[in-house]
Amino acid sequence: MSSKIEQILGDSASYLLNHTSKTIDKSLIHVPTPSLIDNLWIDSDRNIQTLNSFQSLLGHGRLANTGYLSILPIDQGIEHTAGASFAPNPMYFDSENIVKLAIEGGCNAVASTFGVLGSVARKYAHKIPFVVKINHNELLSYPTTYDQVLFGTVKEAWNMGAVAVGATIYFGSEESRRQLVDIAKAFEYAHELGMVTILWCYLRNPAFTKDGVDYSAAADMTGQANHLGVTIKADIIKQKLPTNNGGFTAIKFSKTDPKMYSELTTDHPIDLCRYQVANGYMGRIGLINSGGESHGASDLKEAIYTAVVNKRAGGMGLICGRKAFQKPMKEGIELLNSIQDVYLDKSITIA
């Protein structure tokens, strides 16, 4: 075990690193391996070019050929306004620096907007895999609404040399069914062109907060969002790390089984994340958890915490943006490398 990882985790080290999961047995989980394409994807209906694109994602950066992914996502210029996102480090107003951070940080891929990646595609598309985020929630509509709309076409992403497209569905929102149809169609075409599909499976609905508790990252509800995502043939699922459980029972909607809470999960973060993994066909569709917003000095510990939980739950990696780019580039690179070290450490295994 890396002493550095233990030192960063501090009081949480033993809690996470020594945990034995007694919920969904680890033998049922498809753990990422260097032969992921041959073991899991070769029998799927994905065409040869899609498998080739998937392998290019898996074969790049410091985690190359481990089965794990470290992706730098910077679409916050749209999702959170450019000013709010880049004020801590204005150099990232320049799209080239976004791609440079991903390369210098040893990432498998860089995920960003049509504009960011298109502006430097000829220089960089052959140097690091591009993931084009094809829909966004823009923040100039007033009053603020939460709806993901397409900003371009799958063919446009393909033309700039991208190996994958990413999209968000706000499950639970008024517009979620339209988004579901839009993205299902987009993913179908992406697969025809030989591109990998990544779905941000986020929950958005004010009613998901009950008695002051926000259940938009509850394990039971995010797990179901993941299951909807893999149903429209997402190849990779992006999800927030669970912060609690019991959203369905607290809000009193949908359908549940008592075993969801008594046998399939506990309150341990690794077991909650394991439930998310299980909803992706027991890990056949890899789960990458998001790094979350930047909190300054605690960023490194939070990122390592999330990476350890994801890996020990059976996940596929981390997609970390704000914690990396809202600080000087050298510090951002160090943070990304530290996350990757968790997945390179063979002593950190599935719980």
Secondary structure, DSSP 4 states (H G I P E B T S, - for coil): --HHHHHHHGGGHHHHHT----SS-GGGS----TTHIIIIITTSS--HHHHHHHHHHHTSSTTTTSS-EEEEEE-HHHHTTHHHHHTT-GGGGSHHHHHHHHHHTT-SEEEE-HHHHHHTHHHHTTTS-EEEE-EE--S-SSS-----EE-S-HHHHHHTT-SEEEEEEEETSTTHHHHHHHHHHHHHHHHHHT-EEEEEEEE--GGGEETTEE-TTBHHHHHHHHHHHHHTT-SEEEEPPP-B--HHHHHT-S---THHHHTS--SSHHHHHHHHHHTTTTTTSEEEEE-----GGGHHHHHHHHHHHHHHHT--EEE--HHHHSS-HHHHHHHHHHHHHHHH-TTS---
